[in-house]
Amino acid sequence: MDHSRAPVLEALEEFRRRGDVVFGPPGHKQGRGTDPRVADVLGLDVFRSDVLSLNGLDDRRQSQGVLEQAQELMADAVGAEHAFFSTCGSSLSVKTAMLAVAGPGEKLLLSRNAHKSVIAAVIINGVDPVWVHPKFDTERHLAHPPEPDDVRRRLRKHPDAKGMLLITPTDWGTCADIRGVAAACHAEDVPLIVDEAWGAHLPFHPGLPAWGMDADADLVVTSVHKMGGAIEQSSVFHLQHDRVAPEVLKQREDLLGTTSASSLVYGALDGWRRQMAERGRELMDAALHRAERIRAVLRELPGLEVMGGEVVEEGLAAEFDPMKIVVDVRGLGISGMQATEWLRAHCHVDMGGSDTWRVNASITYADDDETEKILVESLRSLVEHADSIERRPRVHLPEPAVLEPEQAMLPRTAFFGPAEQVPAERAAGRVAAEMVSPYPPGVPVVAPGEVITEEMVDFLRSGVAHGFLIADAADPTLETLRVVARH
């Protein structure tokens, strides 16, 4: 296919050339009504490019196939049979993918280290989750993706399961054996969905971890805004084989997706695909070398421990994405959250993620010598000033088994059923009626339907005292917890 084409961007250029005057949404009329104070911050071109697809970029019947052409080019670029753009982010795309495989009351295998959007999908879809617990790294207190044998055992125990959702790479760059998990699923003739939100870059360089489509997954969801060059909320479904019908996926997406899709997202996805098809290998090659240089320099700084390929050598993960700079800061006597706050306040550097032990930075093709220097010098400054950072109460980290709670009822039943708020100290033994997800990375410690334990409460409340952000709990202070009401 001709990857010099960008059908959405070309249609937008043609719309401007024609000088169409629109008497429908959006109400700002391509910027005519935009407050100059807004345009000064956002730029007027954002509004000039905000055009409906229906009777805008394309005609009333969408007979020009602008979006279809762009999606076909995306599929060709990454080796998928089909690709569908989504403007609602992968949080919604994952919900759609799950709904295309398992419906209300049906079983679906899920990695328990899933993002809160996956648990939300379980609640909304009414799926009966079969948890596949991740491989826990006690030395680093990290959850790596589950292994094929774990999936195989769960499928044997639950032969009525409709498929599997696998999350890889993790927020920390560790990757699953996708091909092995796919083989385990396909042996039972069920599809493998891969939530590859952090993996949009993977198809474009052989030095990167395996890309889900190449590793025989059936349905892969990517967040192109995370490691690619599209704007926020840019997501793509990639599909192959016949275990998930493309028409079923499109119907399920129509249930959840917006009818007011953003041309800004479509155009950014289209343009990024063109850039990667033409120059992806070159750009990713430069980014890989940059990440290795950064990692090498940081390994020389006292008090920092930089994660890399050793997690693969130790048999904890199948692969590691070298574009993730993961730095353990415990040697400085502070938490990753404190490190992130200090770097933002004193160096104007915003890290990609943090937890009680570490910080991470995502390196992409967009980084250059200047951003490389800023990252290295900021972390060097952190090392030099760590003693001046005020110590906070320690987080009481639980044993791995605590993070594998008992599932007492369906998440949907617990979430929508009668509930009550109880003091946190009286929540142990009760069934959760809410999600409690320290953010980032947004993996629920407690999900609806799970039995709350004293260790969970201790961990979460000590985390709040230290500085956890708990955005989804009914009581973000965790003085109380929402539990299923007793009859």
Steps between C-alpha positions, in 0.01 A plus 500: 500500500604860448605614846580851381122549508318637804131489406367683805753780476444526125124527555556772758722693258233465232231620743703813563575549129130488414421750772192312618272696731348264759154534652535212740735407784744597635343824613823699491479475116866408435620769737281790390342516843803406705586742778841652410614432856436128440671513159804664660548189713374219278574646159238587239606213273363252754153642435555532124575127494199404711273371222235229505572190295138471384420776251834663572814298431275265305153543351160410647528135396876483572535377145860619469612250763744743662511321835493153348802580283692632800418188702604270216835679481546460877426128482749459217769696686488278809417164343138469615206380293278783624549822694237728650564845643351605832485854633401401855835371622599142569308503828185478288662289227588228750139497624386457141752223431387308809134540402580361154625177660290444814152621587308530827549198725766345279852427621811683384857446618661825619840598631438622858761777454247665268437872481181629661345534152503119472325459835251766388435293188432193715243702695335652193505183287390269782786262420591227748875559543744211529812662643840392378740631758817670382852379568597690812854631538560511876840666470359798309142475627375498141235301317617365165262347243376144556668211321349261243484212749293716737256571217492136396411387853219753531354401163500134603322587823251724316436336160196724451713816498451700180854637471783682673600863550875547547663828603846553350726697519439605859541861609855401597590351161493128580340285232313173473572200282214594270563217256497244781178640647342512153591134446338409833181684401490369146541141623157551658380694192441823691638842405776696669443874550812700576473831679818642347430858600872563554605323179399713200868534403579128507421415134761739366837364615633142539694600812176555690288233674264287296196679358168331574398445139839346416469279810165354383258690725149534360410853611748767614412842641764775494505850646686692234518809721717314756807396300402625154441839349124547518311725741331387821208255460648353180444124498499225239349150486712252302336174396600174329379139465132404523441456874368857531289610205574856382129576468443392862783722620358796306153442645634484855703815441185671376336422835768679699674740263414861430295611201699825502844364421783753495665576167802614704546144627437345158744737332769445762468121469512518122805725497688296760444181297644673193803621696567153644450323168749734335754557779406282797807275494735798488319697771466204736863406448609844618263483798632158603860624499394805700327287763808281540723806543271636769484165677880469498552846653236450769655169605808696609307727736509399869173400662326415171430151369399484135288209375576336168545166331583325826127445563501281188822321599349425842197340331256760633386637163518379142635834373571854617421817308827697504312822431392499865755652737403345834697629800478367856565790740486315834873546535437874541271439797191633321208357305441525129205728566721739698761490225236588240370792706853635558594472131186688396542774760876555466589390145167544316528139388185287503572128530288239327408306813593432858421274792636433846836383368567640153443750221491448127552709190374403155748570221344537156611597153407860593784533754817679397840592642348779707236284670759228555727748677213641709395155624852396595587829669170510689554153643858593584365802689250276680786283623688807624200646685329183625609562860302826503170329409277460803437135592141382504329213683600165355254310280420156642555284193303174504618149420412383146222270623314804637468628145314181398176553693204266517224573246175467697250621236485638148650850477184631330276364774716649774534838329131554421353328804409647841810646665609691806800702616676350801802623696816362342599320818174301478525418126714185528295194415238702313440481123611810309238694305751736336839520335793640695784577261818685599588715201723471305501232375131458580497126576226433757621354828134433581237423235123459548407153616835432668541437871688780674781396733672682786824499301329674207360769727837548670676532165250745355468721807877516550520590131254786540706629794806487276333672204304249288240648265179297535268650242234231470408417859178651636712636786845594361634540854421131563369583843206290382454233234195412293393139557208276408218550747412217730143372480 
